[in-house]
Amino acid sequence: MSTYFANDKYRATLRSTWIASPADTTLAVTAIPTNLPTIITVGWETQYETQFTITGTSGTNSSNYALTGVVRLRGANANIPENTAVNCLNNEEYFNQYSDQIAAIDADVVAAVADVAEMQKGTTTTASSATPTPTGDKETNELFVTAQAAAAAFAAPTGTPVNGNKLIIRIKDNATARALTYNAIYSGIVDTLPATTTISKVLYMLFIYNSTTSKWEMVATVEES
C-alpha cells in the first residue's frame, strides 16, 4: 500500500459530475496524486470553485481512480460538472496563491469590526456647555468636555439605554473651577457625584445603566493627579 503525505502538488480533472446534495463522498478523477493532499480546489477561479478536504483514496487504475473521505470546506454548494479541473498545491504554493485573497479578507474583517464598534459607540465632544448632554443608547457612550467655561448641569443622556450600557464622562475646566450638577437620572452608588472640577485637572466618571432602577449609576471616578 502506498504511503501518502499531505499537500503534495496535484493536477487532475473530474471523471464524473460531483453531486452537491446529498453530497457525494467520493470524487472520481482522471489521476491520483503520488501523495495524498489534505486540501484540494475544484474549479479554481470558476463559478464552481470549491475546496475539499480528502482523507483517503481508492481505485486501482485510470478507470476507477477516486478520492474518498471528501468533506466540502467552502465554495460553490452546487453540482460540479464532469471534466472540471482539480488542483492541489503544496503548502507553500497553496498559501502564496491565496495570500492576496487572505490579505483582502483580513482587511475587510478589520473594517467590519471597526464599523460595528463605531455603531456601538456614541461619542460627544464639546469645549464647554451649560448643559452637557451625552448619548446614552449605544453600548459604549462617551462625553468629552475639554474647556468648561461655566457651571455645568449634566442633562439626561439622549436615546433609550438598555441594561448595562456604559457612559464615560471626561471633563476639564478652562483654568477656573466649575460647579457640577446632575439630572436625577444620575446616581452615585459608590461615591458622591463630583460637585466641582479642580482647576486644570481632568476628571473622569464611569456610569453603567441599571434598567431596574432606571439610573445611570456611577461606579468609578478618578481625577488627574
Secondary structure, 3 states (H helix, E strand, C coil): CCCCCCCCCEEEEECCCECCCCCCCEEEECCCCCCCCCEEEECCCCCCCEEEECCEEECCCCCCCEEECCEEEEECCCCECCCCEEEECCHHHHHHHHHHHHHHHHHHHHHHHHHHHHHCEEEEEECCCCCCCCECCCCEEEEEEEEECCCEEECCCECCCCCCCEEEEEEEECCCCCEEEECCCEECCCCCCCCECCCCCCEEEEEEEECCCCEEEEEEEEECC
